[in-house]
Amino acid sequence: MTIMKNIIAIACVLLLVGCNDSFLERMPETTISPEVFFNNVQDLKLYTNTYYEYIEPQFRDDVTDNCAVFSDVSEMLNLIRGNISPSTVSGWNNWDKLRRFNFMLDNVHKATGDADEINHYIGLTRLMRACWYYEMVKRYNDVPWYSQAIKDTDEELLYKKQDTRTVVVDSILSDLDYAVNHISAETGNKTQISKWYAYACMARICLHEGTFRKYHDELNLQATADRFLQKTIWASEAIMESGQFQIDKTGTAYTAYQALFINENLSKSPEIILFKDYDYTANIKHSASYFVFDFITALSRSLMESYQVLTKDGTAVPFSSVEGYETKTFVEVFENRDPRLAQTFMTPGYMKPNQSNPYKPNLNLGGYPQLKFVPQKPDQVSSFTNYTDLPVCRLAEILLIYAEAKAELGELVQSDLDKSVNLIRDRVNMPPVVIGNIVYDPSLEKTYPNVTGRQKELILEIRRERRVELACEGFRLDDLMRWKAGHLLAQQQQGVYIDQLGLHDFTGDGLPDIGIFESEEANTVPPDQRDQYSFYYLTNTTGNTIYLSGGSAGYIMFVGDRDGVREFIEPRYYFFPIPMEQRILNSNLHETIFW
């Protein structure tokens, strides 16, 4: 039985903490009595199994430059629209999770049994605490560090001030060190946390912290960045040299990548470090495909342009180096591209599993539907019908982390690329990245103007590769924040290119199927023939959401972005403010830096 099914089985027995509206008003209590629990290893296992509810796979890149438009509620969208302030912001009320971890650590000494097993569960708990705390650091910079469960009567601790980022991150690193040294290396069916996932979390956190300190000079921590980048390499190498994992090349260059994200049994994939198991017979399902495929979001032209073009001589060049790339249509942009493009973006002629006609994209969302994470079975097209497994961590991410840390330190050599980035590219038959033979891409330099150093070209190339390989897996926002590239969040995103008003072919059969006109009155299609087309009108239409960048031609863009505020204030918006009510409750709290 997988961890997820174990959680369901014990959920009715093990109710640990309740939610509370204010951390400072009332610390959450637990219904578990330490006098009758934490007696043995089985108690520790039951307790720590509940942690898995905090591990949620990601399957989209909301409100980033990978996303053309996002039509749902988003905290980041509220931030860049100027709607977040200390008086309106939410957050600072999830300390019940920390108490859950600390409560276990306070009482684990009562358990009897095999010392290695007990240390495994301590390590697992400290890993979860480290990951929780780092999310708080990313959000607030300075936060109070608590290494014990706090009671309502612990007023001195309840009303303490924040500890500095450096103090908290060093404490996080201590937790991570313990975790990688004590969590079992046993992966089981890859739904349980292992030593390798602990190393992966260390690599993620250290890369984020190292690059954040390097690029965010406003913190004056640049001199301390290398220590974290070196730790990143050490943690990545532990996974890479373990012999436990390899890039999954099951299938062909045109199917293997996509198969990872619509797989019903990821336990068999050699690439997976941790995944979340979903199951048809147990009715454990998710809604990834329902949300990502042309419902509330679609992918951006900016992301599409990141995928390289394969030339006739077998080399890979930037899309921006192809003549006329700016005006290529929806059908044309998929020609001779990195195979991952057609396994991430919906291609012309695609038919949904329950349909007999090619799907016509929703131009109100930009026209580039996300195919990644969309199962290809008719019974998985509606809300909460997906039973495909979802990756939480995979080797490809670790290889990219390793290469990036090496390049940021200026130490990347060809052998490093060959055992990292080039293994990923080989899955889809893309030519290897060769130092000294990288085709210059001016668009990358424009995107990331603050990158400097002797390996600048390699850093940019690895960032491009990371964006492509990890697209829609929830990493993009964190990447932009740590690279100090918040300006990209303020940019108006673009959808497909439209060369003129009128009828257009979006299914690739040479016949028009979508009409774009200035208004319904300007529609030149005879009324008795309109049923065979989908129509979009740019003016005089209630609820119109799109326009063309050039008026009667250009990229699809969005009225909400044009008419509303979309601003990223540097460096304030790299953090969130502490809610005003919390600072009233605890006068020792200082407002987040730059707010």
Secondary structure, 3 states (H helix, E strand, C coil): CCHHHHHHHHCCCCCCECCCCCCCCCCCCECCCCCCCCCEHHHHHHHHHHHHHHCCCCCCCCCCCCEEEECCCCHHHHHHCCCCCCCCCCCCCCHHHHHHHHHHHHHHHHCECCHHHHHHHHHHHHHHHHHHHHHHHHHHCCECCCCCCCCCCCHHHHCCCCECHHHHHHHHHHHHHHHHHHCCCCCCCCCCCCHHHHHHHHHHHHHHHHHHHHHCHHHCCHHHHHHHHHHHHHHHHHHHCCCCCCCCCCCCCCCHHHHCCCCCCHHHCCCEEEEECCECCCCECECHHHHHCCCCEEECHHHHHHCCEECCCCCEECHHHCCCHHHCCCCHHHCCECCCCCCCECCCCCCCCCCCCCCCCCHHHCCCCECCCCCCCHHHCCCCCECCCEEEEEHHHHHHHHHHHHHHCCCCCHHHHHCCHHHHHHHCCCCCCCCCCCCCCHHHHHHCCCCCCCCHHHHHHHHHHHHHHCCCCCCHHHHHHHCCCCHHHHCCCCCCEECCCEEECCCCCCCCCEEEECCCCCCCCCHHHHHHCEEEECCCCCCCCEEECCCCCEEEEEHHHHHCCCCCCCCHHHCCCCCHHHHHHCCCCCCCCCC
